[in-house]
C-alpha cells in the first residue's frame, strides 16, 4: 500500500472544500420537477400492492385511519399504508419540502388556500379528474381542489368554522341560538352573561384557532366574496369602512369573551366550554370530538354571529372544505396511492371516517349516525360562505389582518389596529 | 495506504544513523508528523463541509435570489432582500427589536441570577449539592417540555400563576396575551431554563479561587463587598465571559421555546429573528429567508464581539 504525502493529503482536503463550494453554488430549484407543459398527469395505473405513505396532520384521526387501513389491506393483498403524521403547524411549514422527493406522502392531504396553491405550483399533484373517486363527491364542494381544468385534490372534510354552542346553557339563559342580526347576537350574549356564564370562550392566544371567528365576522361585512384575496392584492384595504365596521363589532364582543382572552390557548378555551363555564367556543365544528373527549355531555349546535343590522345578509354561516386529498406526482407507487384515495372516497368508508371523527365529509350519500353530525347536518343545506381566511396566500398578510381583530379585543382602537394591519399588507404588495 | 511508525521511533532514527556515520540522511524536524495523519480529520472535515460550509455558502447564494423554495425558476435580485429586511419589512425590524430586547434582558438577568446562585452554593455541603441539582434540573428538560410547563403556568384561566394570585385575592393578568409584557414573561422562562447550567460554570470558576486570598483580605479588614469586588469578580471574569457569550447565542436562538410557548407563528410581540426566518421560509420566500438568516448570523457575531470588546472580561493572551 502506498503512502500519502502531505501534499496529497492537502490536495484531497482542498478537493473536498472545492467540491463543497461548487456544490453549494448549484442554483436553487435545480431539483424541481415541474409539471409538464400539458399540466399534471393522471396517477399511473398498475397493481395495488406495496407500501403507501399517507402524509397528513390529523393526529387525532390516527386510530380511525388505522381501522380504514386494515379494511383497505383486507381488500388488496400485499398493500401496506403507513401514516406520516405531523402537527398542523409543522405540516403547513414543511410538508412541501418533505413530499417533493416522493419517498414520503404517496398519498397526502393539504390545507385549502396557500398550501394547496404552493403544492399545485410545485407540481406535486397528479390530476384526479378521471379518477373513480371524484364521482363520489358533491360537485359543489370540489372547487377547493381544482386548478384550471384539473382536479388536483379532493376536499375530504366539510367543517364549520363557527362558534359551537352549549344548547343547555342557551336554554337555561333563554337566549336565542339563531340571532337574526348583530343586535340580536349581542342581546343573546348579554342574556348568557346575565345567567352567570361566559358567553364566548375564544382562544385569542392561538393564532390558528382564534382566527376562525374571522370567517364569520367578515362573511357579510365584505363587499365581495373574494375579499381576503383582494386585500392581499391591494384592491381592498383594512382601513376601508366595511373592515372598520367589522373591527368595531369585534370591539362589541370584547365584554363577552373570557377575561384575558388574548392570552388563552386553545386547550383552556376548550376546557371552559366543555366544563360548562362558557356557552360558546369560537373555533369550529372540527373541535367537537375534542370537547367530547374532555367530557362535554351537552347537546352542541352552531351559532352564526350575524353581523348585519337588518338580518338580510348574503350568508347564514361559514364552512370550509379542507383536508384536500391528493396523489403525489413523485410517488413510485401511484397506483396504490390512488386506490387508497378511491377507497377513502367510497361513501361507506367516508361515512365511517365522518362518524368516528365527528366531522362532515364532502362525499355524497354518506349516512351520518354520529348524534353531533346528525344535529349539525341541516347546516350542510344552508347558504354558508366558504371560509374567507384561506383566500390569503401570504401567511404574513393573513396573520397581520387577523391580528387586527385580536388587537381590538385587547383594547386597541379599530382605526389603529386597521392601520397597523394595512402597513404589513402594503409592505407585501 | 500505510501509516509511518510513531513519532518517537522517527526521532530516534536520525540519531542512530548519525552515530553510524554511514548513509546520507535527510534531516527531519523532530515535530514533523506523518502526512497521512492529515487524513485523520477527513471525516470530520467532510461532515463540516457538507452540513455547515455548503449550506452556509448556499444561503449566501439564495439570499440574492427571489427563489420560492420549490420552483425551477428564480431571479437574481442582488441586495434587494437585504435592503427589504431593513427598510420595507416592519415584521423583520420588529423581530430584530424584540430579539435584542430579549437578549439584553436574559443576558443581564441570567448572568446575575446564576452568579448569585453560584455564590450561595459554592461550598460542597450536602444541602448545596442538593440545591445545585435542583437548580440544574430545568437544563435537562427539553425546551418543548419547558414551553408547555410555562404555558400552563401563564394560562390566565386555569394557570398556576393566576390560581395562586386568586387565593390571595389578586386578579391575575393575561401574561402572554399582554403584548406589552409578553416578552418579559418569556424572558423569565428562559432564565429559569438555563440559569442552572450557567451556575455550574460559575461554581467551577469560584472553586478555583485560592482561599488564601480571602483570608488575606479578611486580615486586611476587607468587607464582603470589597472581597467580591476585588477578588471574586476579577477571578470569575473568564467564567463570566463564557456565560455572557453562551447566553447571548442561546437567547438569539430561543426558537423552540418561543414556538412552544407562543405557537406557530408567534404573534408579533413574541416574534424573534429565528421565528421570523422560519415564518418567511414557511411563507415560501426562501431567498428572502436566506438573506434574513445571514443577517441573523452577522447579528450574533456582532453582538458577541461587541460584548467581548466592551466588557473586557477575557484577559489578554487567554
Interface residues (C-beta under 8 A of the other chain):
Chain A: X1 X2 X3 X4 X5 X6 X7 X8 X9 X10 X12 X13 X16 X17 X19 X20 X21 X23 X24 X25 X26 X27 X28 X29 X30 X32 X34 X89 X90 X92 X93 X94 X96 X97 X100 X114 X118 X121 X122 X204 X205 X206 X207 X208 X258 X259 X260 X261 X262 X263 X264 X265 X268 X269 X271 X272 X394 X395 X396 X399 X400 X403 X406 X407 X410 X423 X424 X427
Chain B: X1 X2 X3 X4 X35 X36 X38 X39 X42 X45 X46 X49 X50 X53 X54 X55 X56 X57 X58 X61 X62 X65 X67 X68 X69 X70 X71 X72 X73 X74 X88 X89 X90 X91 X151 X154 X155 X156 X157 X158 X159 X171 X172 X173 X174 X175 X176 X177 X178 X179 X262 X263 X264 X265 X266 X267 X268 X278 X279 X280 X281 X282 X283 X284 X286 X287
